[in-house]
């Protein structure tokens, strides 16, 4: 467990390594078009050599142009992310 004193040095070393990683943020707010978000992700992967992308609060992105189809409970926007 991380709470034990013998693990604190290794946890501190991992935190230091994580702190040195570059972080990039996109500024999409509210009901952004999913295709715009996917284009920005593709651009970041190509230009900045981004290998991992974390999307938070996707429910706000998919409120526009909601179409009922696909395997994600009737939301084709999730299907677009699944194809990536």
C-alpha positions, 0 to 999 in steps of 0.5 A, a space after each residue: 500500500 502507498 501509505 506505508 513508509 517503505 513505499 513513500 520513496 518509490 511513490 515520490 520517485 514515480 511522482 517526480 517522473 510523472 511531473 516531468 512529462 509534457 501535458 497539453 490541454 485542448 480548450 473545447 467547452 460545452 457541446 463541441 462538435 465531435 469531429 472537431 475534437 477528433 481532428 484536434 486529437 489527430 493533429 496533436 498526435 501528429 504534430 506533438 507526438 502525443 501518445 495518450 489522450 484523456 477525455 473528460 466530461 464527454 457527456 457535454 461533447 455529445 449533446 449536439 447532433 445526437 443520432 441514435 445508432 451504433 453499439 454504444 447504447 444508441 449514440 453514434 458519437 461514441 462509435 466515432 471514438 471507438 474507431 480511433 
